[in-house]
C-alpha cells in the first residue's frame, strides 16, 4: 500500500514538473542585452528568444512575418525604448505584452547633434538620428532596464517573485560594479580626449563625463580619403590618443592610426550576441580596455 502511494506520488510529481516546465514564460527581446538580463533574472522560469541574425545590427533589423508572429505569441516582448528597433512601430504587437525597459528614464535620453546616413554589415543604409539608443552603456541605466524586466516577470508569475528578486539583485550588483569601475577609470583623468569610431557611445560619454567625440567608421571597412581628412581636422582641436572601436579594426586602419599617434581599443556595445562569452564578460573586457586607454 505504501509502495503504491509512493509510486502515485512520484508520477504526480513527474507530471507536475513536466507541466511546470512546459509553462515557462516565453520572452522575446529586440536586442541581446535585454535577452541577457531576462535570462539572468528569469532563470529556469523563462525561455528567452532573441531572433536577430548574428550579422546584422539589431537596431536596424527588420524581422520577417514568421518572426513577427512569434513575437506576437510571446508572453512578454522586451523593448529597449529610445527609438531602438524601429520595426516595432511598423507592425501590430499586443500592447499588454510590451515592456519598454527605458520608460522610467526618458528624461535621461541623450540627443545627438547630427544625423548621418551610412552602411555597415547586412543591415544596409541607415541614419543615426537625433536620439541615441544604446542606453545600456550607462550601467546605471542598464540596471533600471533590468529592474523593469524583474517587475514585468513578477507580475506575470507572482509565485516566482522571490526567485526573480534574488536573480535581479545578483545582476544589479554586477552592473553596479561595472558602473563603479568605469567611473573610477574616468575620474583619473576626466579631460582625457578620446575618439569613438562610431556614434554608439553617447550614453557612455554622458553617463561617465567622458571627453569623447565620434566619427562614422566601421571596423570591417577601410576608411575613405574624406574620412581620413575629417579625422585630421578633428585631431587639430580634439587631441585624442585612443580611438574606441565596436570591434577589432582592420589591421591597416589600426596601423595608419598608430602612425598618427592614435591607439585602438575595442569597446563593444554588445547589441548582438557575442561570439564568445556573454554580456557581463564583454563589458568587463571593455572596462579593462578602457582602463588601458586611460593609462
Residue pairs with C-beta under 8 A, 6 or more apart in sequence:
24 44
24 45
24 46
24 47
25 42
25 45
25 46
25 47
25 75
25 76
25 153
25 156
25 157
26 46
26 47
26 49
26 73
26 74
26 75
26 76
27 35
27 38
27 42
27 46
27 47
27 48
27 49
27 74
27 75
27 76
27 77
27 78
28 48
28 49
28 50
28 51
28 70
28 71
28 74
28 76
28 77
28 78
29 35
29 38
29 48
29 49
29 50
29 77
29 78
30 50
30 52
30 58
30 77
30 78
30 79
30 80
30 84
30 85
30 88
31 50
31 52
31 58
31 59
31 80
31 84
31 85
31 271
31 272
32 50
32 58
32 270
32 271
32 272
32 273
32 274
32 279
33 80
33 136
33 142
33 145
33 270
33 271
33 279
34 50
34 78
34 79
34 80
34 101
34 145
34 149
35 48
35 49
35 50
35 78
35 273
36 278
36 279
36 280
37 142
37 145
37 146
37 149
37 171
37 279
38 46
38 48
38 78
38 149
38 153
39 46
39 48
40 146
40 167
40 168
40 170
40 171
41 146
41 149
41 150
41 153
41 164
41 167
41 168
41 171
42 48
42 153
42 164
42 167
43 163
43 164
43 167
45 153
45 157
45 160
45 163
45 164
46 153
49 70
49 74
50 58
50 273
51 63
51 67
51 70
52 58
52 61
52 63
52 272
53 61
53 122
54 272
54 273
54 275
55 121
55 122
56 121
56 122
56 123
56 272
57 120
57 121
57 123
57 126
57 271
57 272
58 85
58 271
58 272
59 84
59 85
59 86
59 133
59 271
60 86
60 123
60 124
60 126
61 85
61 87
61 123
62 87
62 90
63 71
63 87
68 91
68 93
71 77
71 93
72 92
72 93
72 94
74 97
75 97
75 156
76 97
76 99
76 152
76 153
76 156
77 93
77 94
77 97
77 98
77 99
78 99
78 101
78 149
78 152
79 85
79 88
79 98
79 99
79 100
79 101
80 101
80 102
80 133
80 135
80 136
80 145
81 100
81 101
81 102
81 103
81 106
81 133
81 135
82 102
82 109
82 131
82 132
82 133
82 135
83 129
83 131
83 133
84 133
84 135
99 148
99 149
99 152
100 148
101 144
101 145
101 146
101 148
101 149
102 109
102 135
102 141
102 144
102 145
102 148
103 148
104 144
104 148
105 135
105 141
105 144
108 138
108 141
109 131
109 132
109 135
110 131
110 132
110 202
110 203
110 206
111 130
111 131
111 132
112 128
112 129
112 130
112 131
112 132
112 199
112 202
115 127
115 128
115 129
115 130
116 127
116 128
116 199
116 216
117 125
117 126
117 127
118 125
118 126
118 127
118 216
118 218
119 125
119 126
120 218
120 220
120 221
121 220
128 199
128 216
132 199
132 200
132 202
132 203
134 200
134 201
134 202
134 203
134 204
134 269
134 271
135 141
135 142
135 145
135 203
136 142
136 145
136 203
137 200
137 201
137 203
137 204
137 207
137 269
138 179
138 203
138 204
138 206
138 207
138 208
139 175
139 176
139 178
139 179
139 182
139 207
139 283
140 175
140 179
140 207
141 203
141 207
142 175
143 172
143 175
143 176
143 179
146 168
146 171
146 172
146 175
147 168
147 172
149 168
150 164
150 165
150 167
150 168
153 160
153 164
154 160
154 161
154 164
154 165
157 164
174 280
178 283
178 284
178 287
181 287
182 204
182 208
182 287
182 290
183 208
185 287
185 290
185 291
185 294
186 192
186 208
186 209
186 210
186 294
188 294
189 294
190 209
190 210
190 211
191 211
192 210
192 211
192 293
192 294
193 211
193 212
193 213
193 238
193 239
193 240
193 241
194 210
194 211
194 212
194 213
194 240
194 242
194 243
194 244
194 293
195 212
195 213
195 214
195 215
195 231
195 234
195 238
195 240
195 242
195 243
195 244
195 262
196 205
196 212
196 213
196 214
196 215
196 243
196 244
197 214
197 215
197 217
197 218
197 219
197 243
197 244
197 245
197 246
197 249
198 214
198 215
198 216
198 217
198 218
198 245
198 246
199 214
199 216
200 214
200 246
200 269
201 210
201 212
201 214
201 244
201 267
201 269
202 214
204 210
204 212
204 267
205 212
212 244
213 234
213 238
213 240
215 227
215 230
215 231
215 234
216 227
217 223
217 227
217 245
217 249
217 253
218 246
219 245
219 246
219 247
219 248
219 249
219 250
219 253
220 247
220 250
221 250
222 250
222 252
222 253
223 231
223 253
228 256
231 260
235 260
235 262
240 262
241 261
241 262
241 263
242 262
242 263
242 264
242 265
242 293
243 257
243 262
243 263
243 264
243 265
244 265
244 266
244 267
244 289
244 290
244 293
245 264
245 265
245 266
245 267
246 266
246 267
246 268
246 269
247 266
247 268
248 266
249 257
249 264
253 264
254 264
257 263
257 264
258 264
263 293
265 289
265 290
265 292
265 293
266 285
266 286
266 289
267 286
267 289
267 290
268 274
268 282
268 285
268 286
270 279
270 282
270 283
274 282
277 285
